[in-house]
Each structure stands twice: as C-alpha cells, then as structure tokens.
Amino acid sequence: MSDSPSSVVVTGLGIVCSIAQNVSEFARGLREGRCGITSLDDPSAPSGQTSQIGGVIRGFSWQNWLENLKPAHPLLFSRARKALNNTTDSTRFSACAAMQAYLDAKLGDGSQPLDDVGLIVGGNNLSQGYIAQNAEKFRQPNRRINPKYAISFFDSNQVGSISEILSLRGMGFTIGAASASGNAAIFNAFQWIRHGLLERCLVVGANMDLSPLEWEGFAILGAAFAGGTKDPSRACRPFDQTHEGFVWGQGSACVMLESKASAQKRNVPIQGEIAGASLVLDGHHHPDPSVDGEIRAMQAAIAQSGVRAGQIGYVNAHGTSSPLGDRTECQAIRTVFRDHLAHVRINSTKSLIGHCLSAAGVIEMAACLIQLNHGFLHPNLNLREPIDPDLNFACSQAEPLHTACALSNSFGFGGINSSLVLKKTPPSQTTNNKE
C-alpha cells in the first residue's frame, strides 16, 4: 500500500440514456439542451399518473450495438452476445456503457485477463420490473419464466456479466445507496485507488427497472411527478416555483478511474480528476432531505480536494424537481458557498433526462467532465421562476463555462449524502472524447 494518497483520474467514459447512446452524442445533447423526457406509449409500462412520462431510452438495440462492435472487437462481441442473452435490460445497458469506457480507456481487446482492474456497480434492487414480469409468468399454467431468472434477478449478475465480457479479475461488488448509489460506487473506487489497493477500477451506474409496485410507493410518498402538465418536456422543472416531483429516467453510465501514475505509465489521455469525495449519513431512515447532511457532504469533499469553495465555479446539483429536495439543496449551497454564490453556476442534468436513480451520480459525473473540458454549461430546462433568485442558475440555452473545478451532488433516501469535487483535464493532456 502506498504511503501517500494517489491522485485519481478518469481515463474512460461510456453512457446509454434517453438522449445518447455514446459519449460524443451525450456531449452534443447536453450542449443543445436536448430533452429526452417523453410520454410512455409502451402498453407494458407501469400504470398510474406518476409513470406516464419519463426519460425513456428509445431506438436502442443491444444486438445492433454489438453488431457495430463486432468488426473491430470480435472477442468482446462473442462474449457479450453470450453473457447478455436472456438477461435484464439493466444489465445490457450497463454492459454497453462499460464496454465504451473500457475501450475509451484503451484497456485492450479482451484477450488478456486484467487481474488489476476492479469493478463496482452502483445500485441495488435493480430488477424489480423483471421480477414482476417473471412472477406474472409463474402464475400462468405453464410457468415459463426466463431460463436464466435464478441468475439474472441478482444485482451481482451485472458484476459477473461485465467482468466476463471484459475479463476483469480484480476486486468487485455492487453497492446500494438509493439515489446516491452512483456516487457511492465512485467514492469506494476512489478510496481503493487513492490508498493503493488497486490501480484501476470501472464504476458503473446501473439502470433501475421499476415495477408498478415501486411506482405506487413513490406516488404514496408524493415524491414523483403527478401529471400536472400535459407536455412531457415541461414535466421536470428543477428549482422552479412550479416543480412537482421527480420524473423517472432510464440510463446507465460507466467511468474508468485510475491512478494518475498508472495513466501516465500507459500514456492514455486523462479526462479529468476526482479531487475529493464524500459519503455521510443523516442518521435517519426517512426520505426527507437534511440541510445539515448536504452541507457536511459538500464541505467534506471540498476539504479533501485541497481547493477552496471560491475556486469551484460550477455545481451539478442533485436537483430532482422535488419541492422539498430543491429547497433543501438551495439552502445547503447557500451555506457552503456563502460569499461566492454569484460566481457559482448551477444546473441539474435531470431536467434533460429525468432522474436515473441509481445511475444518476455516474451520469452526472460524466456530464460535469464534458462541460468542464468543452467549456460550456448545459441549460437547466424549464426554469422560469427560480425558487431562490440569488443563486446563479443556468439559463434556457447553453452558455460558456470558465472554471477548472466542479462539485457534483447526489442525495439518497435514508439520509445518504454524497458529493464529488472534479477537476478538468490538465492543459498538457488531451481528451479523446470530441464532440
């Protein structure tokens, strides 16, 4: 184990969400302020007002995605086709995002086992919709459930499938922290690398497949959007006076984290640095957010990063469009940044793609790095009457962004608070994710 903490950098990104099927397309979608939230016209979709809209992944076929991969990477193609047959869509989204990040980080062609590369999948209870569908089949006379059901319903099947496809043999597991799961996974990988337990780690934010039961639960809590507008693109309104609750989104993202020394030794482009990461609890099981917990999470990440609050020019907010959650986060940001509020730009990626739950933290980390490196701030859609006019929210169009440091927040039910401090690519490095 190293005596001094290692710098942790990002060398690969991958994503599948409602506005993109790769990183370059995601960058364009962010800059354009493209909204992926639409009406759900799938007859098998959960019923009820809370689930009639969402940031749904459309036009994505994992089989076609693999066919495009096949000419250049036949080994990955054959492994993925085998591993992803008769499994969950969540596992397929995760695997496609992970393969993107693996190739982006130049880890090879899959022919060599990677004993020193770990894997953490952020998210638990990922297959509730899949379980419900198979339960319905089980109640039928012929009981024809999915032949791989006993494997696929475990969240850990995502670890097994991705590690098989990419031949990863380092440490790995799944981790659940509600909507903070993505950040919690990043936090753990960050600690592994920072303290020399591992040189490299893939971190996946996994898609949550919900059943009607979960939707009903969110509706009872009053946390989810309840159908107050007929225009799906107007449904998610983070930090606006008319916000009505979170809008669900589909998505999965993956980041390749690596010690800076390892990236330099491999001579691969660095796409950013994680300078600080925090994970703190409120000490309660309720869904209500805590100003104190969010403040402590942001302050802990900033203190660890070695930068001052005044050097952070951008906050990618948790910003779910929940009235209580938005107000709480505004109050916490006010406290943390105090005299620097006018210089801190704020937006919520959820206004474009909805709340991707377990995957949100990893998707939003990718969004931060893209904006830092390309020098733009993506729009905060549907923000017409800010709940806090003193905060410097993004506008309805993309704007220039001139800062080297960003803060990304993720807060989960059960009082789980997490923040990341991210730094842009050093001038001496180049990024291999061009728009």
Secondary structure, DSSP 8 states (H G I E B T S, - for coil): --SS---EEEEEEEEEETTBSSHHHHHHHHHHT---EEE---TTS--SGGGSEEE---S--HHHHHHHHTTT-HHHHHHHHHHTTTS-HHHHHHHHHHHHHHHHTT--SS-S-BTTEEEEEE-SSTBHHHHHHHHHHHTSTT----TTHHHHTSTHHHHHHHHHHHTB-S-EEEE--GGGHHHHHHHHHHHHHHTTS-SEEEEEE---B--HHHHHHHHHHT-B-----S-GGGS--TTBTT--SB-BB-EEEEEEEEEHHHHHHHT----EEEEEEEEEE-S--SS---HHHHHHHHHHHHHHHT--GGG--EEE----S-HHHHHHHHHHHHHHHGGGGGG-EEE-THHHH-B-GGGHHHHHHHHHHHHHHHTEE---TT-SSBS-TTSEE--SS-EE---SEEEEEEEETTTEEEEEEEE---TTS--S---
